[in-house]
Amino acid sequence: MNQQRLQKAFYQTENGYETRIQYLEEVVHLLLARTNLNQSPRGPSAPLNGSFQSSAD
């Protein structure tokens, strides 16, 4: 029973980190988009999707 509780807590923590990272990726994307609107275009930029990776080792 205790092991099930630990596994559930680990999953919730892992999911929480993933959710936070996705939120931060969206914030960074919006900030960069805003910055790019205020500056002249410099050239092609890399897409942000999947640029951040986390490890839960």
C-alpha distance matrix in Angstrom:
0.0 3.8 5.4 5.2 6.5 8.9 10.1 10.8 12.6 14.4 15.6 16.8 18.6 20.1 21.3 22.6 24.7 26.0 27.0 28.7 30.5 31.8 33.0 34.8 36.4 37.8 39.2 40.8 42.3 43.7 45.2 46.8 48.2 49.7 51.1 52.6 54.3 56.1 57.3 59.5 57.8 57.5 56.6 53.6 50.2 47.0 44.5 41.5 38.9 36.5 38.3 35.3 32.5 29.3 27.1 23.5 23.6
3.8 0.0 3.8 5.4 5.1 6.3 8.7 9.9 10.6 12.4 14.3 15.4 16.5 18.3 20.0 20.9 22.7 24.4 25.6 26.9 28.7 30.3 31.5 32.9 34.7 36.3 37.4 38.9 40.6 42.2 43.3 44.9 46.6 48.0 49.2 50.9 52.7 54.2 55.4 57.7 56.1 55.7 54.9 52.1 48.6 45.5 43.1 40.0 37.7 35.2 36.7 33.5 30.7 27.3 25.1 21.3 21.4
5.4 3.8 0.0 3.8 5.3 5.0 6.2 8.6 9.8 10.5 12.3 14.2 15.2 16.3 18.2 19.7 21.1 22.5 24.1 25.6 26.9 28.5 30.1 31.5 32.9 34.7 36.1 37.3 38.9 40.7 41.9 43.2 44.9 46.6 47.7 49.1 51.1 52.8 53.7 55.8 54.1 53.6 52.6 49.6 46.2 42.9 40.7 37.7 35.3 32.6 34.2 31.1 28.1 24.8 22.3 18.6 18.4
5.2 5.4 3.8 0.0 3.8 5.4 5.1 6.1 8.6 9.8 10.6 12.3 14.2 15.2 16.4 18.1 20.0 21.0 22.3 24.2 25.7 26.9 28.4 30.2 31.5 33.0 34.5 36.1 37.4 39.0 40.5 41.9 43.4 45.0 46.4 47.8 49.6 51.4 52.5 54.6 52.8 52.5 51.4 48.4 45.0 41.8 39.3 36.3 33.8 31.3 33.2 30.3 27.5 24.4 22.3 18.7 19.2
6.5 5.1 5.3 3.8 0.0 3.8 5.5 5.1 6.1 8.6 9.9 10.6 12.3 14.2 15.3 16.3 18.4 19.9 20.8 22.4 24.3 25.7 26.7 28.5 30.2 31.6 32.8 34.5 36.1 37.5 38.8 40.5 42.0 43.4 44.8 46.4 48.1 49.7 50.9 53.2 51.7 51.5 50.7 47.8 44.4 41.3 38.8 35.7 33.3 31.0 32.7 29.6 27.0 23.8 22.0 18.3 19.2
8.9 6.3 5.0 5.4 3.8 0.0 3.8 5.4 5.0 6.1 8.6 9.8 10.5 12.1 14.1 15.0 16.5 18.3 19.7 20.9 22.5 24.2 25.5 26.8 28.5 30.3 31.4 32.8 34.5 36.2 37.3 38.7 40.5 42.0 43.1 44.7 46.6 48.2 49.2 51.4 49.9 49.4 48.6 45.8 42.3 39.2 37.0 33.8 31.6 29.1 30.5 27.2 24.5 21.1 19.0 15.2 15.8
10.1 8.7 6.2 5.1 5.5 3.8 0.0 3.8 5.5 5.1 6.2 8.6 9.9 10.4 12.1 14.0 15.4 16.4 18.1 19.8 21.1 22.5 24.2 25.7 26.9 28.7 30.2 31.5 32.9 34.7 36.1 37.3 38.9 40.7 41.9 43.2 45.1 46.9 47.8 49.9 48.1 47.7 46.6 43.7 40.2 37.0 34.7 31.6 29.2 26.6 28.3 25.3 22.5 19.3 17.2 13.6 14.4
10.8 9.9 8.6 6.1 5.1 5.4 3.8 0.0 3.8 5.4 5.1 6.2 8.6 9.8 10.5 12.1 14.3 15.3 16.2 18.2 19.9 21.0 22.3 24.2 25.6 27.0 28.5 30.2 31.5 33.0 34.5 36.0 37.4 39.0 40.4 41.9 43.6 45.4 46.6 48.7 47.1 46.9 46.0 43.1 39.6 36.6 34.0 30.9 28.4 26.2 28.1 25.1 22.7 19.7 18.3 14.9 16.4
12.6 10.6 9.8 8.6 6.1 5.0 5.5 3.8 0.0 3.8 5.5 5.1 6.1 8.5 9.8 10.3 12.3 14.2 15.1 16.3 18.3 19.9 20.9 22.4 24.2 25.8 26.8 28.5 30.2 31.6 32.8 34.4 36.1 37.4 38.7 40.4 42.2 43.7 44.9 47.2 45.8 45.6 44.9 42.2 38.7 35.8 33.3 30.0 27.9 25.7 27.2 23.9 21.6 18.4 17.1 13.6 15.3
14.4 12.4 10.5 9.8 8.6 6.1 5.1 5.4 3.8 0.0 3.8 5.5 5.1 6.0 8.5 9.6 10.6 12.3 14.1 15.3 16.5 18.3 19.9 21.0 22.5 24.4 25.7 26.9 28.5 30.4 31.5 32.8 34.6 36.2 37.2 38.7 40.8 42.3 43.3 45.4 43.8 43.4 42.6 39.8 36.2 33.2 30.9 27.7 25.6 23.1 24.4 21.2 18.6 15.2 13.6 10.0 11.6
15.6 14.3 12.3 10.6 9.9 8.6 6.2 5.1 5.5 3.8 0.0 3.8 5.4 5.1 6.0 8.3 9.9 10.5 12.0 14.1 15.3 16.4 18.1 19.8 20.9 22.6 24.3 25.6 26.9 28.6 30.2 31.4 32.9 34.7 36.0 37.2 39.1 41.0 42.0 44.0 42.3 42.0 41.0 38.0 34.6 31.5 29.0 25.9 23.4 21.1 23.0 20.0 17.6 14.7 13.6 10.5 12.8
16.8 15.4 14.2 12.3 10.6 9.8 8.6 6.2 5.1 5.5 3.8 0.0 3.8 5.5 5.1 5.9 8.6 9.8 10.3 12.1 14.1 15.2 16.2 18.2 19.8 21.0 22.4 24.2 25.6 26.9 28.4 30.1 31.4 32.9 34.4 35.9 37.6 39.3 40.6 42.8 41.4 41.3 40.6 37.8 34.4 31.5 28.9 25.6 23.4 21.5 23.2 20.2 18.3 15.5 15.1 12.3 15.1
18.6 16.5 15.2 14.2 12.3 10.5 9.9 8.6 6.1 5.1 5.4 3.8 0.0 3.8 5.4 4.9 6.2 8.6 9.7 10.5 12.3 14.2 15.2 16.4 18.3 20.0 21.0 22.4 24.2 25.8 26.8 28.4 30.2 31.5 32.7 34.4 36.3 37.7 38.8 41.2 39.8 39.6 39.0 36.4 32.8 30.0 27.7 24.3 22.5 20.4 21.5 18.2 16.2 13.1 12.6 9.9 12.7
20.1 18.3 16.3 15.2 14.2 12.1 10.4 9.8 8.5 6.0 5.1 5.5 3.8 0.0 3.8 5.4 5.2 6.3 8.7 10.0 10.7 12.4 14.3 15.4 16.6 18.6 20.1 21.1 22.6 24.6 25.8 27.0 28.7 30.5 31.5 32.8 34.9 36.6 37.4 39.5 37.9 37.4 36.6 33.8 30.3 27.3 25.0 21.7 19.7 17.3 18.7 15.4 13.2 10.1 9.6 7.1 10.3
21.3 20.0 18.2 16.4 15.3 14.1 12.1 10.5 9.8 8.5 6.0 5.1 5.4 3.8 0.0 3.8 5.4 5.0 6.1 8.5 9.8 10.5 12.2 14.2 15.2 16.6 18.4 19.9 21.0 22.7 24.4 25.7 27.0 28.8 30.2 31.4 33.2 35.1 36.2 38.3 36.6 36.6 35.7 32.8 29.4 26.5 23.8 20.6 18.3 16.5 18.3 15.5 13.8 11.5 12.0 10.2 13.7
22.6 20.9 19.7 18.1 16.3 15.0 14.0 12.1 10.3 9.6 8.3 5.9 4.9 5.4 3.8 0.0 3.8 5.4 5.1 6.1 8.6 9.9 10.5 12.3 14.2 15.5 16.5 18.3 20.0 21.2 22.5 24.3 25.8 27.1 28.5 30.2 31.8 33.4 34.7 37.1 35.8 35.8 35.4 32.8 29.2 26.7 24.1 20.6 18.9 17.4 18.7 15.6 14.5 12.1 13.1 11.5 15.1
24.7 22.7 21.1 20.0 18.4 16.5 15.4 14.3 12.3 10.6 9.9 8.6 6.2 5.2 5.4 3.8 0.0 3.8 5.4 5.1 6.1 8.6 9.8 10.5 12.2 14.3 15.2 16.3 18.2 20.0 20.9 22.3 24.2 25.7 26.6 28.2 30.3 31.7 32.7 35.0 33.6 33.3 32.9 30.4 26.7 24.1 21.9 18.3 16.9 15.0 15.8 12.4 11.2 8.7 10.0 9.0 12.7
26.0 24.4 22.5 21.0 19.9 18.3 16.4 15.3 14.2 12.3 10.5 9.8 8.6 6.3 5.0 5.4 3.8 0.0 3.8 5.4 5.1 6.2 8.6 9.9 10.5 12.5 14.3 15.3 16.5 18.5 20.0 21.0 22.5 24.5 25.6 26.8 28.8 30.6 31.5 33.5 31.8 31.6 30.8 28.1 24.6 21.7 19.2 15.8 13.9 12.1 13.5 10.6 9.5 7.9 9.8 9.6 13.4
27.0 25.6 24.1 22.3 20.8 19.7 18.1 16.2 15.1 14.1 12.0 10.3 9.7 8.7 6.1 5.1 5.4 3.8 0.0 3.8 5.5 5.2 6.2 8.7 9.9 10.8 12.5 14.4 15.4 16.8 18.5 20.1 21.2 22.8 24.4 25.8 27.4 29.2 30.5 32.7 31.3 31.6 30.9 28.3 24.9 22.4 19.6 16.2 14.4 13.5 15.1 12.5 12.4 11.3 13.5 13.2 17.0
28.7 26.9 25.6 24.2 22.4 20.9 19.8 18.2 16.3 15.3 14.1 12.1 10.5 10.0 8.5 6.1 5.1 5.4 3.8 0.0 3.8 5.4 5.0 6.2 8.6 9.9 10.5 12.3 14.2 15.4 16.4 18.3 19.9 21.1 22.4 24.2 25.9 27.3 28.7 31.1 30.0 30.1 29.9 27.6 24.0 21.9 19.5 15.8 14.8 14.1 14.7 11.7 12.1 10.9 13.5 13.5 17.2
30.5 28.7 26.9 25.7 24.3 22.5 21.1 19.9 18.3 16.5 15.3 14.1 12.3 10.7 9.8 8.6 6.1 5.1 5.5 3.8 0.0 3.8 5.4 5.1 6.1 8.7 9.8 10.4 12.2 14.2 15.2 16.3 18.2 19.9 20.8 22.2 24.3 25.9 26.8 29.0 27.5 27.4 26.9 24.5 20.9 18.5 16.3 12.6 11.8 10.6 11.0 7.9 8.6 8.1 11.3 12.4 15.9
31.8 30.3 28.5 26.9 25.7 24.2 22.5 21.0 19.9 18.3 16.4 15.2 14.2 12.4 10.5 9.9 8.6 6.2 5.2 5.4 3.8 0.0 3.8 5.5 5.0 6.3 8.7 9.9 10.5 12.5 14.3 15.4 16.5 18.5 20.0 21.0 22.8 24.8 25.8 27.8 26.2 26.5 25.8 23.1 19.7 17.4 14.6 11.1 9.6 9.4 10.7 8.8 10.0 10.5 13.7 14.8 18.5
33.0 31.5 30.1 28.4 26.7 25.5 24.2 22.3 20.9 19.9 18.1 16.2 15.2 14.3 12.2 10.5 9.8 8.6 6.2 5.0 5.4 3.8 0.0 3.8 5.4 5.2 6.3 8.7 9.9 10.7 12.4 14.3 15.4 16.7 18.4 20.0 21.4 23.1 24.6 27.0 25.9 26.5 26.3 24.0 20.7 18.9 16.2 12.7 12.1 12.6 13.3 11.4 13.1 13.3 16.6 17.4 21.1
34.8 32.9 31.5 30.2 28.5 26.8 25.7 24.2 22.4 21.0 19.8 18.2 16.4 15.4 14.2 12.3 10.5 9.9 8.7 6.2 5.1 5.5 3.8 0.0 3.8 5.3 5.0 6.1 8.5 9.8 10.4 12.1 14.0 15.2 16.3 18.1 20.0 21.3 22.5 25.0 24.0 24.2 24.3 22.3 18.8 17.2 15.2 11.4 11.8 12.1 11.7 9.6 11.9 12.3 15.8 17.2 20.6
36.4 34.7 32.9 31.5 30.2 28.5 26.9 25.6 24.2 22.5 20.9 19.8 18.3 16.6 15.2 14.2 12.2 10.5 9.9 8.6 6.1 5.0 5.4 3.8 0.0 3.8 5.5 5.2 6.1 8.7 9.9 10.5 12.2 14.2 15.2 16.3 18.4 20.2 21.0 23.1 21.6 21.7 21.4 19.1 15.6 13.7 11.4 7.7 8.1 8.8 8.6 7.4 10.3 11.9 15.6 17.5 20.8
37.8 36.3 34.7 33.0 31.6 30.3 28.7 27.0 25.8 24.4 22.6 21.0 20.0 18.6 16.6 15.5 14.3 12.5 10.8 9.9 8.7 6.3 5.2 5.3 3.8 0.0 3.8 5.5 5.0 6.2 8.6 9.9 10.5 12.3 14.2 15.2 16.6 18.7 20.1 22.2 21.0 21.7 21.5 19.3 16.1 14.9 12.1 9.0 9.2 11.1 11.4 11.0 13.8 15.3 18.9 20.6 24.1
39.2 37.4 36.1 34.5 32.8 31.4 30.2 28.5 26.8 25.7 24.3 22.4 21.0 20.1 18.4 16.5 15.2 14.3 12.5 10.5 9.8 8.7 6.3 5.0 5.5 3.8 0.0 3.8 5.4 5.2 6.2 8.6 9.8 10.6 12.2 14.2 15.5 16.9 18.6 21.2 20.5 21.4 21.8 20.2 17.0 16.3 14.3 11.1 12.3 14.0 13.5 12.6 15.6 16.8 20.4 22.0 25.4
40.8 38.9 37.3 36.1 34.5 32.8 31.5 30.2 28.5 26.9 25.6 24.2 22.4 21.1 19.9 18.3 16.3 15.3 14.4 12.3 10.4 9.9 8.7 6.1 5.2 5.5 3.8 0.0 3.8 5.5 5.1 6.1 8.5 9.8 10.4 12.1 14.2 15.5 16.4 18.9 18.0 18.3 18.8 17.3 13.9 13.3 11.9 8.8 11.0 12.6 11.1 10.7 14.2 15.9 19.6 21.8 24.9
42.3 40.6 38.9 37.4 36.1 34.5 32.9 31.5 30.2 28.5 26.9 25.6 24.2 22.6 21.0 20.0 18.2 16.5 15.4 14.2 12.2 10.5 9.9 8.5 6.1 5.0 5.4 3.8 0.0 3.8 5.5 5.2 6.1 8.6 9.9 10.5 12.4 14.5 15.4 17.4 16.0 16.8 16.7 14.9 11.8 11.3 9.3 6.9 9.0 11.6 10.8 11.5 15.1 17.3 21.1 23.4 26.6
43.7 42.2 40.7 39.0 37.5 36.2 34.7 33.0 31.6 30.4 28.6 26.9 25.8 24.6 22.7 21.2 20.0 18.5 16.8 15.4 14.2 12.5 10.7 9.8 8.7 6.2 5.2 5.5 3.8 0.0 3.8 5.5 5.0 6.2 8.6 9.8 10.7 12.7 14.5 16.9 16.2 17.7 18.1 16.8 14.2 14.4 12.6 10.5 12.4 15.1 14.6 15.0 18.5 20.4 24.1 26.2 29.5
45.2 43.3 41.9 40.5 38.8 37.3 36.1 34.5 32.8 31.5 30.2 28.4 26.8 25.8 24.4 22.5 20.9 20.0 18.5 16.4 15.2 14.3 12.4 10.4 9.9 8.6 6.2 5.1 5.5 3.8 0.0 3.8 5.4 5.1 6.1 8.6 10.0 10.9 12.5 15.4 15.3 16.5 17.6 16.9 14.2 14.9 13.9 11.9 14.5 16.8 15.4 15.6 19.2 21.0 24.7 26.8 29.9
46.8 44.9 43.2 41.9 40.5 38.7 37.3 36.0 34.4 32.8 31.4 30.1 28.4 27.0 25.7 24.3 22.3 21.0 20.1 18.3 16.3 15.4 14.3 12.1 10.5 9.9 8.6 6.1 5.2 5.5 3.8 0.0 3.8 5.4 5.0 6.0 8.6 10.0 10.5 12.9 12.2 13.0 13.9 13.2 10.6 11.6 11.2 9.9 13.1 15.5 13.8 14.8 18.5 20.9 24.6 27.2 30.0
48.2 46.6 44.9 43.4 42.0 40.5 38.9 37.4 36.1 34.6 32.9 31.4 30.2 28.7 27.0 25.8 24.2 22.5 21.2 19.9 18.2 16.5 15.4 14.0 12.2 10.5 9.8 8.5 6.1 5.0 5.4 3.8 0.0 3.8 5.4 5.1 6.3 8.9 10.1 12.0 11.2 13.0 13.6 12.9 11.0 12.4 11.4 10.8 13.5 16.6 15.6 17.0 20.7 23.2 26.9 29.4 32.5
49.7 48.0 46.6 45.0 43.4 42.0 40.7 39.0 37.4 36.2 34.7 32.9 31.5 30.5 28.8 27.1 25.7 24.5 22.8 21.1 19.9 18.5 16.7 15.2 14.2 12.3 10.6 9.8 8.6 6.2 5.1 5.4 3.8 0.0 3.8 5.4 5.2 6.6 9.0 11.8 12.2 14.4 15.8 15.8 14.1 15.9 15.2 14.3 17.0 19.9 18.7 19.7 23.3 25.5 29.3 31.5 34.6
51.1 49.2 47.7 46.4 44.8 43.1 41.9 40.4 38.7 37.2 36.0 34.4 32.7 31.5 30.2 28.5 26.6 25.6 24.4 22.4 20.8 20.0 18.4 16.3 15.2 14.2 12.2 10.4 9.9 8.6 6.1 5.0 5.4 3.8 0.0 3.8 5.4 5.3 6.4 9.6 10.4 11.9 13.9 14.5 12.9 15.1 15.3 14.6 17.8 20.4 18.5 19.6 23.3 25.6 29.3 31.8 34.6
52.6 50.9 49.1 47.8 46.4 44.7 43.2 41.9 40.4 38.7 37.2 35.9 34.4 32.8 31.4 30.2 28.2 26.8 25.8 24.2 22.2 21.0 20.0 18.1 16.3 15.2 14.2 12.1 10.5 9.8 8.6 6.0 5.1 5.4 3.8 0.0 3.8 5.4 5.2 7.1 7.0 8.9 10.6 11.3 10.4 13.1 13.5 13.8 17.1 19.9 18.2 20.0 23.7 26.4 30.1 32.9 35.6
54.3 52.7 51.1 49.6 48.1 46.6 45.1 43.6 42.2 40.8 39.1 37.6 36.3 34.9 33.2 31.8 30.3 28.8 27.4 25.9 24.3 22.8 21.4 20.0 18.4 16.6 15.5 14.2 12.4 10.7 10.0 8.6 6.3 5.2 5.4 3.8 0.0 3.8 5.6 7.5 8.3 11.3 13.0 13.9 13.5 16.2 16.2 16.5 19.4 22.5 21.2 22.9 26.7 29.2 33.0 35.5 38.5
56.1 54.2 52.8 51.4 49.7 48.2 46.9 45.4 43.7 42.3 41.0 39.3 37.7 36.6 35.1 33.4 31.7 30.6 29.2 27.3 25.9 24.8 23.1 21.3 20.2 18.7 16.9 15.5 14.5 12.7 10.9 10.0 8.9 6.6 5.3 5.4 3.8 0.0 3.8 7.0 9.3 11.9 14.5 16.0 15.6 18.5 18.9 18.9 22.1 25.0 23.2 24.6 28.4 30.8 34.5 37.0 39.9
57.3 55.4 53.7 52.5 50.9 49.2 47.8 46.6 44.9 43.3 42.0 40.6 38.8 37.4 36.2 34.7 32.7 31.5 30.5 28.7 26.8 25.8 24.6 22.5 21.0 20.1 18.6 16.4 15.4 14.5 12.5 10.5 10.1 9.0 6.4 5.2 5.6 3.8 0.0 3.8 6.4 8.5 11.5 13.7 13.7 16.9 18.1 18.6 22.0 24.7 22.7 24.4 28.1 30.7 34.3 37.2 39.8
59.5 57.7 55.8 54.6 53.2 51.4 49.9 48.7 47.2 45.4 44.0 42.8 41.2 39.5 38.3 37.1 35.0 33.5 32.7 31.1 29.0 27.8 27.0 25.0 23.1 22.2 21.2 18.9 17.4 16.9 15.4 12.9 12.0 11.8 9.6 7.1 7.5 7.0 3.8 0.0 3.8 6.3 9.3 12.1 13.0 16.7 18.2 19.5 22.8 25.6 23.6 25.8 29.5 32.4 35.9 39.0 41.4
57.8 56.1 54.1 52.8 51.7 49.9 48.1 47.1 45.8 43.8 42.3 41.4 39.8 37.9 36.6 35.8 33.6 31.8 31.3 30.0 27.5 26.2 25.9 24.0 21.6 21.0 20.5 18.0 16.0 16.2 15.3 12.2 11.2 12.2 10.4 7.0 8.3 9.3 6.4 3.8 0.0 3.8 5.8 8.3 9.8 13.5 15.2 17.0 20.2 23.0 21.1 23.7 27.3 30.4 33.9 37.0 39.4
57.5 55.7 53.6 52.5 51.5 49.4 47.7 46.9 45.6 43.4 42.0 41.3 39.6 37.4 36.6 35.8 33.3 31.6 31.6 30.1 27.4 26.5 26.5 24.2 21.7 21.7 21.4 18.3 16.8 17.7 16.5 13.0 13.0 14.4 11.9 8.9 11.3 11.9 8.5 6.3 3.8 0.0 3.8 7.1 8.5 12.2 14.7 16.6 20.0 22.3 20.0 22.6 26.1 29.3 32.6 35.9 38.0
56.6 54.9 52.6 51.4 50.7 48.6 46.6 46.0 44.9 42.6 41.0 40.6 39.0 36.6 35.7 35.4 32.9 30.8 30.9 29.9 26.9 25.8 26.3 24.3 21.4 21.5 21.8 18.8 16.7 18.1 17.6 13.9 13.6 15.8 13.9 10.6 13.0 14.5 11.5 9.3 5.8 3.8 0.0 3.8 6.4 10.0 12.7 15.2 18.3 20.5 18.6 21.6 24.9 28.3 31.6 35.0 37.0
53.6 52.1 49.6 48.4 47.8 45.8 43.7 43.1 42.2 39.8 38.0 37.8 36.4 33.8 32.8 32.8 30.4 28.1 28.3 27.6 24.5 23.1 24.0 22.3 19.1 19.3 20.2 17.3 14.9 16.8 16.9 13.2 12.9 15.8 14.5 11.3 13.9 16.0 13.7 12.1 8.3 7.1 3.8 0.0 3.8 6.8 9.3 12.3 15.0 17.3 15.6 19.0 22.1 25.7 28.8 32.2 34.3
50.2 48.6 46.2 45.0 44.4 42.3 40.2 39.6 38.7 36.2 34.6 34.4 32.8 30.3 29.4 29.2 26.7 24.6 24.9 24.0 20.9 19.7 20.7 18.8 15.6 16.1 17.0 13.9 11.8 14.2 14.2 10.6 11.0 14.1 12.9 10.4 13.5 15.6 13.7 13.0 9.8 8.5 6.4 3.8 0.0 3.8 6.5 8.9 12.0 14.1 12.2 15.4 18.6 22.1 25.3 28.7 30.8
47.0 45.5 42.9 41.8 41.3 39.2 37.0 36.6 35.8 33.2 31.5 31.5 30.0 27.3 26.5 26.7 24.1 21.7 22.4 21.9 18.5 17.4 18.9 17.2 13.7 14.9 16.3 13.3 11.3 14.4 14.9 11.6 12.4 15.9 15.1 13.1 16.2 18.5 16.9 16.7 13.5 12.2 10.0 6.8 3.8 0.0 3.8 6.4 9.0 10.7 8.9 12.4 15.3 18.9 22.1 25.4 27.5
44.5 43.1 40.7 39.3 38.8 37.0 34.7 34.0 33.3 30.9 29.0 28.9 27.7 25.0 23.8 24.1 21.9 19.2 19.6 19.5 16.3 14.6 16.2 15.2 11.4 12.1 14.3 11.9 9.3 12.6 13.9 11.2 11.4 15.2 15.3 13.5 16.2 18.9 18.1 18.2 15.2 14.7 12.7 9.3 6.5 3.8 0.0 3.8 5.7 8.3 7.6 11.1 14.0 17.6 20.8 23.9 26.4
41.5 40.0 37.7 36.3 35.7 33.8 31.6 30.9 30.0 27.7 25.9 25.6 24.3 21.7 20.6 20.6 18.3 15.8 16.2 15.8 12.6 11.1 12.7 11.4 7.7 9.0 11.1 8.8 6.9 10.5 11.9 9.9 10.8 14.3 14.6 13.8 16.5 18.9 18.6 19.5 17.0 16.6 15.2 12.3 8.9 6.4 3.8 0.0 3.8 6.2 5.3 8.0 11.3 14.6 18.0 21.0 23.7
38.9 37.7 35.3 33.8 33.3 31.6 29.2 28.4 27.9 25.6 23.4 23.4 22.5 19.7 18.3 18.9 16.9 13.9 14.4 14.8 11.8 9.6 12.1 11.8 8.1 9.2 12.3 11.0 9.0 12.4 14.5 13.1 13.5 17.0 17.8 17.1 19.4 22.1 22.0 22.8 20.2 20.0 18.3 15.0 12.0 9.0 5.7 3.8 0.0 3.8 5.5 7.9 10.3 13.4 16.7 19.4 22.2
36.5 35.2 32.6 31.3 31.0 29.1 26.6 26.2 25.7 23.1 21.1 21.5 20.4 17.3 16.5 17.4 15.0 12.1 13.5 14.1 10.6 9.4 12.6 12.1 8.8 11.1 14.0 12.6 11.6 15.1 16.8 15.5 16.6 19.9 20.4 19.9 22.5 25.0 24.7 25.6 23.0 22.3 20.5 17.3 14.1 10.7 8.3 6.2 3.8 0.0 3.8 5.5 6.9 10.3 13.2 16.1 18.7
38.3 36.7 34.2 33.2 32.7 30.5 28.3 28.1 27.2 24.4 23.0 23.2 21.5 18.7 18.3 18.7 15.8 13.5 15.1 14.7 11.0 10.7 13.3 11.7 8.6 11.4 13.5 11.1 10.8 14.6 15.4 13.8 15.6 18.7 18.5 18.2 21.2 23.2 22.7 23.6 21.1 20.0 18.6 15.6 12.2 8.9 7.6 5.3 5.5 3.8 0.0 3.8 6.5 10.1 13.3 16.6 18.9
35.3 33.5 31.1 30.3 29.6 27.2 25.3 25.1 23.9 21.2 20.0 20.2 18.2 15.4 15.5 15.6 12.4 10.6 12.5 11.7 7.9 8.8 11.4 9.6 7.4 11.0 12.6 10.7 11.5 15.0 15.6 14.8 17.0 19.7 19.6 20.0 22.9 24.6 24.4 25.8 23.7 22.6 21.6 19.0 15.4 12.4 11.1 8.0 7.9 5.5 3.8 0.0 3.8 6.8 10.3 13.4 15.9
32.5 30.7 28.1 27.5 27.0 24.5 22.5 22.7 21.6 18.6 17.6 18.3 16.2 13.2 13.8 14.5 11.2 9.5 12.4 12.1 8.6 10.0 13.1 11.9 10.3 13.8 15.6 14.2 15.1 18.5 19.2 18.5 20.7 23.3 23.3 23.7 26.7 28.4 28.1 29.5 27.3 26.1 24.9 22.1 18.6 15.3 14.0 11.3 10.3 6.9 6.5 3.8 0.0 3.8 6.8 10.1 12.4
29.3 27.3 24.8 24.4 23.8 21.1 19.3 19.7 18.4 15.2 14.7 15.5 13.1 10.1 11.5 12.1 8.7 7.9 11.3 10.9 8.1 10.5 13.3 12.3 11.9 15.3 16.8 15.9 17.3 20.4 21.0 20.9 23.2 25.5 25.6 26.4 29.2 30.8 30.7 32.4 30.4 29.3 28.3 25.7 22.1 18.9 17.6 14.6 13.4 10.3 10.1 6.8 3.8 0.0 3.7 6.7 9.3
27.1 25.1 22.3 22.3 22.0 19.0 17.2 18.3 17.1 13.6 13.6 15.1 12.6 9.6 12.0 13.1 10.0 9.8 13.5 13.5 11.3 13.7 16.6 15.8 15.6 18.9 20.4 19.6 21.1 24.1 24.7 24.6 26.9 29.3 29.3 30.1 33.0 34.5 34.3 35.9 33.9 32.6 31.6 28.8 25.3 22.1 20.8 18.0 16.7 13.2 13.3 10.3 6.8 3.7 0.0 3.8 5.6
23.5 21.3 18.6 18.7 18.3 15.2 13.6 14.9 13.6 10.0 10.5 12.3 9.9 7.1 10.2 11.5 9.0 9.6 13.2 13.5 12.4 14.8 17.4 17.2 17.5 20.6 22.0 21.8 23.4 26.2 26.8 27.2 29.4 31.5 31.8 32.9 35.5 37.0 37.2 39.0 37.0 35.9 35.0 32.2 28.7 25.4 23.9 21.0 19.4 16.1 16.6 13.4 10.1 6.7 3.8 0.0 3.8
23.6 21.4 18.4 19.2 19.2 15.8 14.4 16.4 15.3 11.6 12.8 15.1 12.7 10.3 13.7 15.1 12.7 13.4 17.0 17.2 15.9 18.5 21.1 20.6 20.8 24.1 25.4 24.9 26.6 29.5 29.9 30.0 32.5 34.6 34.6 35.6 38.5 39.9 39.8 41.4 39.4 38.0 37.0 34.3 30.8 27.5 26.4 23.7 22.2 18.7 18.9 15.9 12.4 9.3 5.6 3.8 0.0
